[in-house]
Amino acid sequence: EKTRKPDGTKYDIYNDGLKIYTTIDSRMQTYAEEAVHEHMKSLQEQFFREKKGQSSAPYTTNRGELSDAMRAKLIDNAMKQSERGRVARLRGLSDEELTEEFNRPFDMTVFSYDGPVDTTMTPRDSLLYSKSFLRTGFMSMDPTTGFVKAYVGGPDFRFFQYDMVSTGRRQIGSTIKPFLYTYALETDDFTPCTMMLNEQPTLYDENGRVWQPRNAGHARVGEMVDLRWALTNSNNWISARIMDRLSPAELVKRMHSYGITNQLPAVKSLCLGPCEVSVREMATAYSAFANKGMRSDPVYVTAIADANGNIISNFSPMQTEVITQKGYWRILSILLNVVDSGTGNRLRRAPYNITAQTGGKTGTTNDNADGWFMAFTPDLVSATWVGGEDRYIHFNNMAQGQGASMALPVYGKYISKVYADPSLPYSQNSVFEFPQGLNLCEGTLPPDQEEETVEEVISGAFD
């Protein structure tokens, strides 16, 4: 649209012989698609077993979360918003006629992980059948250049075309905590060794109402714990205590600097991740943890050439500094510990047995509606989300519904395949080089490591 031919007319993307050079690595893309298929097939079998025989399936059985009337309204709205419902409205069908049509059997082809299935089913049943499949989004990119290496927007594009990487937004849960902790660790009041009471706090929100956040874990309750332990174990109480001493509005500002674009509520409860963010934006944000505090914006296409090979448009990486050096080394040390001995430790065990130095963070939202796993090495940053099409479609139990169970295995399978391919330039021996003489519990870095935070955009640095 922006670039014209020499004669002033627009290019025809279909007929002008354009060559579009993408950053996607076909090998890594294949591994990502295989990882999604392998894990989601297994996870779906577990989900079907849990919902078998339940009249409310695929929705939750918790009537306090979703009443029968609410569920009926969700299904009714889904029928009206479907392609069949849209066409029916154009034909002038009434609501009663639409309901009648959705309860009439038709021959159709539906999705299964063993391949498409030809069957006869009412459109209403097929809609619920489709909703019963958990969805996913996965993206992996180079944290330095922003070059996107693998991108999977859903389980199967033929049947699930809604893009859960860039278009879909879901609550991010505890994956928000590194943003909060980095904010705290950049001040003079917190270090990874700062001690806080691991007990449910009684706080007051912006309207003066009492807020007592819940905590999933029960370890070391009533003890003094350091911030390193608290983030490693994704402790909600310590996050709330930190937020109570900081500014929610400043946290919002900082999250926007990480590349998160949607409106965020400047409230204390933001520290537990109720906000909705895309997989793409989360990968962008976490690139700063892998790239010495520099956020890298995703790049999907490097150049476009005409039929004669003349470059008519090219695209350069862009970086923005979002974390000071003091905050960077502190948060990096903790996020590496999350995988070594915290909620991301499954990567270190069978069947993955990943030995690469890896930072990460799991995330699980209320009622197991969303499962997240963020992972990064010096060479790759990856984001994984798994959940239902509607937030009321989820596992009932935490064991299967948490981010470490729903999302982490996608990354584990993917990165195992990447490291097993000798033709790819990735090694488990790649490490983060911490400054010599660094004491993470001191208030300052060695003199030659101190830097001011500069809001700086670097364009064309990798030409």
Solvent accessible surface area in square Angstrom, and as a share of the most:
residue,aa,sasa,rsa
1,E,161,0.72
2,K,201,0.85
3,T,51,0.30
4,R,120,0.44
5,K,55,0.23
6,P,142,0.89
7,D,107,0.56
8,G,38,0.37
9,T,70,0.41
10,K,101,0.43
11,Y,50,0.19
12,D,54,0.28
13,I,109,0.55
14,Y,193,0.73
15,N,119,0.61
16,D,36,0.19
17,G,44,0.42
18,L,37,0.18
19,K,87,0.37
20,I,77,0.39
21,Y,104,0.40
22,T,76,0.44
23,T,12,0.07
24,I,58,0.30
25,D,26,0.13
26,S,86,0.55
27,R,94,0.34
28,M,1,0.00
29,Q,35,0.16
30,T,63,0.37
31,Y,43,0.16
32,A,0,0.00
33,E,87,0.39
34,E,69,0.31
35,A,0,0.00
36,V,2,0.01
37,H,77,0.34
38,E,72,0.32
39,H,12,0.06
40,M,0,0.00
41,K,65,0.28
42,S,51,0.33
43,L,3,0.01
44,Q,3,0.01
45,E,82,0.37
46,Q,46,0.20
47,F,0,0.00
48,F,79,0.33
49,R,164,0.60
50,E,34,0.15
51,K,9,0.04
52,K,172,0.73
53,G,85,0.82
54,Q,53,0.24
55,S,106,0.68
56,S,2,0.01
57,A,34,0.27
58,P,4,0.03
59,Y,0,0.00
60,T,1,0.00
61,T,57,0.33
62,N,74,0.38
63,R,110,0.40
64,G,79,0.76
65,E,31,0.14
66,L,1,0.01
67,S,41,0.26
68,D,74,0.38
69,A,78,0.60
70,M,86,0.38
71,R,43,0.16
72,A,57,0.44
73,K,135,0.57
74,L,53,0.26
75,I,4,0.02
76,D,49,0.25
77,N,54,0.28
78,A,17,0.13
79,M,10,0.05
80,K,59,0.25
81,Q,143,0.64
82,S,30,0.19
83,E,110,0.49
84,R,83,0.30
85,G,0,0.00
86,R,105,0.38
87,V,59,0.34
88,A,1,0.00
89,R,126,0.46
90,L,132,0.66
91,R,141,0.51
92,G,62,0.60
93,L,39,0.20
94,S,49,0.32
95,D,84,0.43
96,E,129,0.58
97,E,88,0.40
98,L,8,0.04
99,T,59,0.34
100,E,111,0.50
101,E,11,0.05
102,F,4,0.02
103,N,76,0.39
104,R,109,0.40
105,P,83,0.52
106,F,60,0.25
107,D,125,0.65
108,M,40,0.18
109,T,51,0.30
110,V,15,0.08
111,F,14,0.06
112,S,24,0.15
113,Y,21,0.08
114,D,124,0.64
115,G,26,0.25
116,P,77,0.48
117,V,66,0.38
118,D,120,0.62
119,T,43,0.25
120,T,83,0.48
121,M,41,0.18
122,T,23,0.14
123,P,5,0.03
124,R,73,0.27
125,D,70,0.36
126,S,22,0.14
127,L,25,0.13
128,L,29,0.14
129,Y,64,0.24
130,S,40,0.26
131,K,16,0.07
132,S,13,0.08
133,F,4,0.02
134,L,1,0.00
135,R,21,0.08
136,T,0,0.00
137,G,0,0.00
138,F,0,0.00
139,M,0,0.00
140,S,0,0.00
141,M,0,0.00
142,D,32,0.17
143,P,0,0.00
144,T,52,0.30
145,T,25,0.14
146,G,0,0.00
147,F,52,0.22
148,V,0,0.00
149,K,38,0.16
150,A,0,0.00
151,Y,53,0.20
152,V,12,0.07
153,G,19,0.19
154,G,11,0.11
155,P,17,0.10
156,D,47,0.24
157,F,154,0.64
158,R,150,0.55
159,F,56,0.23
160,F,15,0.06
161,Q,117,0.52
162,Y,130,0.49
163,D,38,0.20
164,M,19,0.09
165,V,0,0.00
166,S,37,0.24
167,T,80,0.46
168,G,3,0.03
169,R,78,0.28
170,R,29,0.10
171,Q,44,0.20
172,I,0,0.00
173,G,3,0.02
174,S,15,0.10
175,T,0,0.00
176,I,0,0.00
177,K,1,0.00
178,P,0,0.00
179,F,1,0.00
180,L,0,0.00
181,Y,0,0.00
182,T,1,0.01
183,Y,16,0.06
184,A,0,0.00
185,L,0,0.00
186,E,26,0.12
187,T,35,0.20
188,D,124,0.64
189,D,95,0.49
190,F,2,0.01
191,T,20,0.12
192,P,3,0.02
193,C,55,0.33
194,T,29,0.17
195,M,101,0.45
196,M,15,0.07
197,L,61,0.30
198,N,0,0.00
199,E,81,0.36
200,Q,70,0.31
201,P,4,0.03
202,T,71,0.41
203,L,15,0.08
204,Y,122,0.47
205,D,35,0.18
206,E,88,0.40
207,N,112,0.57
208,G,50,0.48
209,R,151,0.55
210,V,89,0.51
211,W,47,0.17
212,Q,91,0.40
213,P,5,0.03
214,R,181,0.66
215,N,25,0.13
216,A,74,0.57
217,G,40,0.38
218,H,156,0.70
219,A,62,0.48
220,R,92,0.34
221,V,75,0.43
222,G,42,0.40
223,E,82,0.37
224,M,97,0.44
225,V,0,0.00
226,D,39,0.20
227,L,0,0.00
228,R,88,0.32
229,W,50,0.18
230,A,0,0.00
231,L,0,0.00
232,T,4,0.02
233,N,59,0.30
234,S,22,0.14
235,N,6,0.03
236,N,32,0.16
237,W,28,0.10
238,I,0,0.00
239,S,0,0.00
240,A,0,0.00
241,R,53,0.19
242,I,0,0.00
243,M,0,0.00
244,D,60,0.31
245,R,135,0.49
246,L,31,0.15
247,S,46,0.29
248,P,22,0.14
249,A,61,0.48
250,E,50,0.23
251,L,0,0.00
252,V,18,0.11
253,K,138,0.58
254,R,60,0.22
255,M,0,0.00
256,H,74,0.33
257,S,28,0.18
258,Y,4,0.02
259,G,16,0.15
260,I,2,0.01
261,T,98,0.57
262,N,32,0.17
263,Q,170,0.76
264,L,11,0.06
265,P,60,0.38
266,A,48,0.37
267,V,48,0.27
268,K,38,0.16
269,S,42,0.27
270,L,0,0.00
271,C,0,0.00
272,L,42,0.21
273,G,1,0.01
274,P,53,0.33
275,C,8,0.05
276,E,85,0.38
277,V,1,0.00
278,S,0,0.00
279,V,3,0.02
280,R,66,0.24
281,E,0,0.00
282,M,0,0.00
283,A,0,0.00
284,T,5,0.03
285,A,0,0.00
286,Y,0,0.00
287,S,0,0.00
288,A,0,0.00
289,F,0,0.00
290,A,9,0.07
291,N,20,0.10
292,K,116,0.49
293,G,0,0.00
294,M,32,0.14
295,R,32,0.12
296,S,0,0.00
297,D,40,0.21
298,P,25,0.16
299,V,13,0.07
300,Y,79,0.30
301,V,38,0.22
302,T,39,0.23
303,A,15,0.12
304,I,36,0.18
305,A,2,0.01
306,D,22,0.12
307,A,61,0.48
308,N,130,0.67
309,G,43,0.42
310,N,85,0.43
311,I,96,0.49
312,I,40,0.20
313,S,33,0.21
314,N,105,0.54
315,F,91,0.38
316,S,40,0.26
317,P,6,0.04
318,M,80,0.36
319,Q,14,0.06
320,T,7,0.04
321,E,18,0.08
322,V,14,0.08
323,I,0,0.00
324,T,27,0.15
325,Q,19,0.09
326,K,29,0.12
327,G,0,0.00
328,Y,1,0.00
329,W,8,0.03
330,R,5,0.02
331,I,0,0.00
332,L,0,0.00
333,S,11,0.07
334,I,0,0.00
335,L,0,0.00
336,L,15,0.07
337,N,25,0.13
338,V,0,0.00
339,V,0,0.00
340,D,72,0.37
341,S,72,0.47
342,G,14,0.14
343,T,46,0.27
344,G,0,0.00
345,N,33,0.17
346,R,81,0.30
347,L,0,0.00
348,R,60,0.22
349,R,124,0.45
350,A,78,0.61
351,P,105,0.66
352,Y,30,0.12
353,N,86,0.44
354,I,5,0.03
355,T,105,0.61
356,A,2,0.02
357,Q,51,0.23
358,T,2,0.01
359,G,0,0.00
360,G,0,0.00
361,K,0,0.00
362,T,11,0.06
363,G,2,0.02
364,T,36,0.21
365,T,12,0.07
366,N,94,0.48
367,D,66,0.34
368,N,12,0.06
369,A,0,0.00
370,D,0,0.00
371,G,0,0.00
372,W,1,0.00
373,F,1,0.00
374,M,0,0.00
375,A,0,0.00
376,F,0,0.00
377,T,4,0.02
378,P,30,0.19
379,D,46,0.24
380,L,3,0.02
381,V,0,0.00
382,S,1,0.01
383,A,0,0.00
384,T,0,0.00
385,W,2,0.01
386,V,0,0.00
387,G,1,0.01
388,G,0,0.00
389,E,79,0.35
390,D,30,0.16
391,R,74,0.27
392,Y,49,0.19
393,I,0,0.00
394,H,8,0.03
395,F,0,0.00
396,N,68,0.35
397,N,59,0.30
398,M,92,0.41
399,A,71,0.55
400,Q,48,0.22
401,G,0,0.00
402,Q,48,0.21
403,G,0,0.00
404,A,6,0.05
405,S,14,0.09
406,M,2,0.01
407,A,0,0.00
408,L,0,0.00
409,P,13,0.08
410,V,0,0.00
411,Y,3,0.01
412,G,0,0.00
413,K,56,0.24
414,Y,0,0.00
415,I,1,0.01
416,S,34,0.22
417,K,49,0.21
418,V,0,0.00
419,Y,38,0.14
420,A,79,0.61
421,D,20,0.11
422,P,133,0.84
423,S,71,0.46
424,L,10,0.05
425,P,110,0.69
426,Y,30,0.11
427,S,53,0.34
428,Q,61,0.27
429,N,130,0.67
430,S,31,0.20
431,V,77,0.44
432,F,19,0.08
433,E,130,0.58
434,F,68,0.28
435,P,18,0.11
436,Q,175,0.78
437,G,74,0.71
438,L,34,0.17
439,N,71,0.36
440,L,41,0.20
441,C,56,0.34
442,E,93,0.41
443,G,41,0.39
444,T,89,0.52
445,L,12,0.06
446,P,31,0.19
447,P,126,0.79
448,D,119,0.62
449,Q,46,0.20
450,E,75,0.34
451,E,101,0.45
452,E,143,0.64
453,T,67,0.39
454,V,76,0.44
455,E,124,0.56
456,E,79,0.35
457,V,85,0.49
458,I,58,0.29
459,S,81,0.52
460,G,24,0.23
461,A,60,0.46
462,F,83,0.35
463,D,145,0.75
